[in-house]
Amino acid sequence: MDNSQRATVAFLCGCLQDKNGTIHSSIYDYSQGTHVLCSYTNNGGNVSIFDYRRSCFLTGRYPSFYDYGVSQYVSLTRVNDNLYNVFDYHTSFYMSVTCRGNQISVFDYENGQYFSYQLT
């Protein structure tokens, strides 16, 4: 998964995890040193994210979301309160996404690396 798509999926997991109803407008990508502006709506479980950097939507209903930027699905499985397993149909690889408050850690099995993010 490329950096831009990974940041959007991390934003999705972080927003789904947030039980305080906070409206987040971006995610800081520490590996790229930049904020990724996003909008998030959840209407009765129908989720829509617009990624302004990629100019595309990520939409769907848990556990399946369609990424219009790569024209493929991503599938989420909640393992526990803080952990999601994500399968990316575009690359056919998994990621593990850990959410602790606004801090998000992603392990991408495609390249065997950790990536850190912060919801803002």
N, C-alpha and C positions, 0 to 999 in steps of 0.2 A: 504494500500500500504506500502511495507517495505521501509526502509530508502534509500536503494540503488536505487530502482526504482523511488522513489519520487525525488531524486536528479537528475536523468536523465530527468524526465519530467520537472522539474524546469529549467534545462539547455536548453531543447527544447523550452520552452516558452520564456526564456530570449533571445535565439538566434533569434527566430521568431520576437521578439519585437524590436531587435536592427536594426535601420534604417541606422546606420553609416557604415555598412559593416565590422565592426570589426570581426576578426576571433578569437573566444574564444577557449581555449584549456582545460579549466577545470571550475569547479564550487566548491566553498568552502561551505561545509556543516557545519554550526555553531553547529547544534545539535550533530554531530559526531566528530567535531573538526578536519576535514580532507578535503583535496582536492580530488575531483573525476575527474580523467583525462578523457576527451571525445574529439572526433573529430566530426566536423560538416560540412556537405556539403549540399548545396541547389542548385540543378541543374534545373532551370526552375520551381520551386515549388515542385520538388521531393526531399524530405529531407531524409538524412541519418545521424544518429548519432551512433558512436561506443563508448560504455562505456567500458573502459579498466578494471575497477574494476570488473564488472560483465561478461566481455568478451562476449558481445553480442551487437546486433544492435537494434536500434529503427528507423524504416523507414516508410515512407508514404508520403502522400500529405494532406495538410490541408483540412478537419478537422479530418482525420482518420489516425492513426499511429499504426503500429504493433510492439509490444515489443517481440523480440525473447527470451528474458530472462524468460518470464512467458508464452509465446505462446498465448498472448491475445492482443486485441486492446485497445488503449486509444483514446478517442474522445475529441477534443477541440472545444469550442465555445467561440469566442471572444465577450465579453460583451461590452467593450469600449477600448479606447487606451491603458489602463494599465492592464486590467483584463481579464483573461481567466477562464472559467469553464471547468473542466476536468472530464470526466467520465472514470473510470477504470473498464473495463469489467472483469478483473481478480478478483476483490473484490466486484464489483457492488456498489461502493461508489464514491461520487464526491469529488473533491478538487477545491478550489478557488486559483488561482495563480495571484498575483499582481506583476507587473514588473515596477520598477522605476529606470531607468538607469541600472546599474549593480546589484542593490539590488533587490532580489526576496523574496517575502513572500508567503508561502503556508499555507492555512488552510485545513487540512485533516479531512473530516467529519467522516471517519471511526473511528478515535480515538479522535476527538474533540480537536485537538492541532494545534498550529501554528509552522511553521518551517521557518528558515531564511537561505538564501543563498546569495552568491555573485559570479557573473561571473568573471572569471579571464582569 
